[in-house]
Amino acid sequence: MTKLSIRAVEHADIQKTIAPWAWLPDEAPLEMPRQSLTDTTASAGSVTPVTSPRNIAMRRLMLLAGTLFMAGLSAIAPFYLYAREGWDGTEMLAFGIFMVLITAISCWFVSGLMGLVVMLRGKDQADLMFAAHPQTPRTRTALLMPLYNEDARASFARLAQIDASLARLGASAAFDIFVLSDSTKEEAITAELSVFQSFRMNAGSKAFYRRRTDNAERKVGNLSEWIRRFGAAYENMIVLDADSTMAGETLLRMVDAMERNPGVGMIQTAPVIIKARTIFARVSQYSVRLYGRVAAAGLAYWTGSESSYWGHNAIIRTRAFAACCGLPSLKGKKPFGGHILSHDVVEAALIRRAGWAVHVTAALDGSWEETPPSITDFIRRDHRWFQGNLQHLGLIGAKGLSPMSRLQLVMGCMAYLSSPLWLASLMVGLFIQMFYPVDWTSFFYILNPQFTPFMLASFLSGVLLIGPKFMGAALVLSRPAERRAFGGRRAIAKGMAAEIALSAILAPILMVANTKAFIQILSGHDAGWTAQQREADGLAWSDAFRAMRWQMAAGVAFIIPLCVRPDLATWFAPIVLPLLLAAPISVWTSRVRSGDRLAAKGFLVTPAQDGVSVNPAVLHTPRSPLRAVAGGVLAPVVAPAMVPARAPEL
């Protein structure tokens, strides 16, 4: 890395996959062998990471006991109702589905409760102890942003924000920025090359650009190609998405933690959503901003050094990733065979299998991402993630994985399988009710509620579902500065009410969407690889009706049995009405002006994010230009000028 240059690709085998123009440093190859999922000699239990909490077994026992207690308590009422007159096949099916769902919900509830207790006690960073004043980085770190037909100006603007944050801290020389393009559209490629020139000339860190012409293995192949060519020059790599932004303070704390803990292979931050304008995006932004830290802290508490990876906004030890994460292709045809789509959780499991620690942290702020602006864009992205997570069903039994890694693979599957299971439970429950006479007292039950087994089951289910939301609110309310940033107690109450109501409206629409995706995946339909829609203002009515036709059909299908049992209309209205109105809801929640109006009235408003950590870092040592020397340690230098071997054709 002491002599940087732009050069044409020299090797014939690489020329087939790399575009003829690139701005790259000298190569530093690092082997990345393909891993075996059937290797009986691999074992994650042979090495316990130093950063593993001493009481981790007790933490997991608490999670298990709490989950079983809450699930068992919730099961008493339906068990009593079904057992009154004996069990038949449909009742056993309904109860079985209920137990699967309520166990998963109970686990997430107890995990969130753990996170709340941890954060209220200020113990959210006890395992890694991130430094308030990190030392000057001693090793080099690469910031990697893969692109695939993205808005180049928006993506480079996010990189520029990161670069400016590092320059403000005097740490630019410790980080190199790589833009790894897999773009296939000519307009996207042209824009990338054009914007990169301006970005490179103004960046404080060294910036490089490479585009592949062969998009083999998608993002996995993109990152793997970089590691095999340049990985040996960098101790760590920080993987970003095209919509990622991170504060310089956060990056320095992550690098410092990796340098102080040589047994850690990966640290995953908990990014929050920013720049939401539409109602749909604001709902996601508010929920993640208010409740997300509690969930992340809970996950970090009981997984310890055997946690997960979400594919971006994480720091990874490059040699650990190279040695452990060369993913194999799965046997069979798509959608279950072929390349692993949801690779991040699998990569975390393989790093842990090799003895490295994998941590999730809720202790670091300054980690941000963006979200799809409309429910149709969200559904399109979720279809691909659903397919990837279903592949994990075949990986749960992979040799050598730790029990925690297997559990997280199961939980990832349940995050999507819960939708078809929820729909199945509604259908089975409604079918059972067809054999009972009309009871109009149930129609007006909501106006005159009584303490019954049904009411108890409904109450407990509601507590488990929305309880984590109140946990997040309780955390914010306990912190005066955050409470003021959210606008005070009244604003938080208004935001929570809007978020809960809108989430309830959107839930049946997403339930049908995921069930449809589940059916398509089982029938062999591949979700493909398309660029994500990150900015839009308004969904056309024709597109909305076309996209929501399955939801509206499901709403009509529910009406048919309700004609036989109209007394149940009160209970099914929260499901049926959003389905029937799915198209108008999609249009309304996709418009920026609707979201702005809601925010102007004080609903779903989150604290402003300015790209700077609210916990600023002050480095101990004076700043100076740095260079890489043998062993990856930094020393003063003035970098030579760089001249492209061949200018891009714009």
Steps between C-alpha positions, in 0.01 A plus 500: 500500500808733501460564129146559383411506135220465253566215265334287241417148612788272403383143539287341231277313744412821687449697177194289435325630810648846565410801286796648305506823704572499870674713759668249729802457729764232465361156565544326834351151441334307780378143460129438556430127473151357460361365825339163556166474678549125550848504656468281808829629643371858533379596846406834652518363854876443498586867563325739738565864405659718766222754455231245584319612818572282803131461583385432144350162594283664765387766251385234257330302774309815594391545137384139478314511832335832418395381155348177634324686781342764272407245233353265760303781664362604161409141415276444804197680358491341151575159651202541734271615218591212269495236776152580632325267256794284395756544226446443129751520216445864409522610863827315543631668183386844621660450840824375345528805274420724795776343709761548227407867459464579869834334583680713240324817620579413862867457417516841331313656794731355764805594294372858479435505874860394559617779272295756691647393834853504357462851357328641809797376703747649251655159430442499126872505417629295794629215279719705263544829690520740207742781576369851548841623383636239257868488417628591156444199271812285468362293212347578164128462437317483168153651461319291239184618324360251245274661237247343266323745269460753782461876492870590479463854630307389806740214575813711464338775708472250785866405454592867497325544833700212650822636349434851637434355845834316495680811373352707783652251746832495318470128429469496120837334444396192698213421261486424127168516315413243233196528275434150366258526210293216362287737294368384164302801377696737279355814659593374848854413392553838333373683806726298731813580300411867475414549866800297615741743333365789703479294818859375472642848450325636809522201734725504805544123488640319199213393274492218246249372247454162331217358289436136421345394171419152629269530803555143619366436852365853529619690808684195635702470181561874492655505848683170448669632186627803694632283785686268264670797330550759776403347835852438633568875518225562755454367851132593501227576251178688567220390269244761398183487298424760235269671752740478797652790692722482807654760729877524519485465879320167460755374248788588732338325795443189290860490379626559854287212630636267232860598581449445874321166449699289251259208541202696367418428138200727454308780672155584367346838585127563527427758227199728524297628206536858381366731227152347499237721338205282402260364762613144441866591542425717804329206673813287450727786604307574817474138610870430445609828658282462809498123551797362305770547762308296756472210256868523402613523864294193588647303210851606599437404863414134449699425185819648645792418271282277280280763346397587147582713196254705296717555194594865545611765750731245660875468545660168406851365548605445141714190548230334711239565234731376225587181685142415601246653263564365152140388457421180308216463253204301627393186322184508293324762294385847595341624714642263764816405314777707345673792665409587859288815486471600867871453548558724802364271773681205344828693489464588869436132580809391306723759668378379838554139392868581448531631857466874439264713707202665332332787685193717448504828688236755588759716676613688188292772343604662174390212277226575248319356200197585289185303425272445198252787460190291425349172606534360147875570496527345845311189389724462196811511718346272761421235238871464428585488871225244561647274234846537649381424851311191386829367366616499862263213575749278322796656682381461859659157514834610348794336675683683774264793554444617855152455654460879506574522128242231429244678719552825313453323167168368635398844625579652161272246335224563754511873431349419161318172562294676768296668224369182331456343844294799614281479190462126550394553862235751393366266235490197732341702780233635267436149367446370854248778567291394200372205706364721778174699489490877464551672835425871479636560850848451353428778249451751784756337729746781444245746646443285809817300558512235770785304649491173309764258370464665160560846646802371694652348186440821304649715775815289538553485123467877481751549781753276329454671163516865601688462827842561336367831365423620852842376612666725243284792606582437866871517419466834320278644774761405759764710323425875516717597202341239274154582628552865401644396162179310427293806594397400851255255650200621302681473166621151588146394590368639171775332302446166671124514443550575130769233460293229672186589301679515164697182571173322578354621170807395301542162672223310311628639169852375573358169628340426164807625311731266689259210464487560126882512492512174698274327247700637206830390652370148567377482140851579372471873431833683539482854639793605281736792563371850443620840616319631807270801474621742767333827403155552351201725546165338452380170361278509191146375555529248216821361651341486845196302384723265300736444794223462759265272307590199717434696818161617378414148384590369846272763655211384283579138589464583869164666441345177366517302829413815693168503316432171676623634836437879483534521876877456455530809279611716794799278567604457138453864399863595588611229256242526224469879464874565437499220243200641314653849509855383426535701178388838646713437809803428281451823304441713810801365691731543198458877465754741641247777554284266710800413715602865535148599604495230765839612630388865503224397741755339732456135402791260433764769554849377588809692614699660220808310383796708382758229433685557827498268798328643807793354695792683333844345507810697600816323394790488741778563248565788257386455146749458213499355148554125511619228271504120504822316577585137552261320728211736433619764752464866409784754472533859365524543123390719213309292245621523138277639230282259306437521125250275326638258244197564285235763547140382517288549194217726618 
